[in-house]
Amino acid sequence: MKTLLIIRTPFQAWLALKVLEKEKTTNFDLLYFTQNDSKEDKYYYSQLALKARNVDYILVKPKKFDILSHVFFRIKVNKWYRDRTYDVVIFASINALVPNSLVAKQRRAKLITFDDGAANIVSKGIFYNELNSLRHRIYQLALGTVPLSVIKRRICYHYTMYRSYENIVESERLRYIDYFIESIDNKLSDSKTYFIGAPFKEVMTQKQIDRLENYVKELNVDFYVTHPRERKELNIGAKVLKKNGRIAEEAIIVDAKDHPIILVGWFSSVMLNIGPLCKSKIVLLPKDSSQTPELFKLSKKAGCTPILI
């Protein structure tokens, strides 16, 4: 079976390793897109590259005009469009323009998808709503991208870490990956508190970010866990956790050791993924965001404590 694996984030790369195990896939080609070139990108790319047959690490730094980023990605992966003989394509970013268009060209391939974090279970998020602006339609036409509905119909099955949640396909096409579910033996009584960073400028206004920063400053946070797309950390007076190229979940577990874990932050996949191992999870949501009502409910369902700020 000739297989193509397409990756866009460190979390995707980490989860893809589990998917490959489930699929018993040992012979695949790897195409890794990034605009960050972070330590996490490099670490998990290297893990996958060791197992892959052909590999390509496609780096395009963010451009002033968004369309230029897509154009440069398209140019850099042009050779991958020539081979349309893959039997299987595995990827997560069904909304990403260039990966989407590349998958659309592999018409005969079996399509397997997997989670890209919490966005997969947020019904008002990027994987559920088609963008219909004139600019986006022009991008789609220029790059050969197909609508989300077309990609979803092609999905044979989807791997998810999130049981009991709706996902991008119906339950009959879901397959589950259980991870971070074993309990930790909290031999020590004193907790460690971790603030989970995020690309806040992508999901909040500046006023909302300021309120978040001021609120977290008053908490006793031990470590700031940065996000790969986070350009500037909030000023909350906490040490930055050294992740050594690992995703946040693994880095936190390694650092906490036998200490009970407390997580603080915006609603994210980290809260979901290692939630069962934590003493508590506090989700801070802006009271004036249209997404907050749904994220508030999802937070409660996940056993978190949502707080409006």
Secondary structure, 3 states (H helix, E strand, C coil): CCEEEEECCHHHHHHHHHHHHHHCCCCEEEEEEECCCCHHHHHHHHHHHCCCCCEEEEECCCCCCHHHHHHHHHHHCHHHHCCCCCCEEEECCCCCHHHHHHHHHCCCCEEEEECCCHHHHCCCCCCCCCCCCHHHHHHHHHHCCCCHHHHHHHEEEEEECCCCCCCCCCHHHEEECCCCCCCCCCCCCCCEEEEECCCHHHHCCHHHHHHHHHHHHCCCCCEEECCCCCCCCCCCCCEECCCCCCCHHHHHHHHHCCCCEEEEECCCHHHHHCHHHCCEEEEEECCCCCCHHHHHHHHHHCCCEEEEC
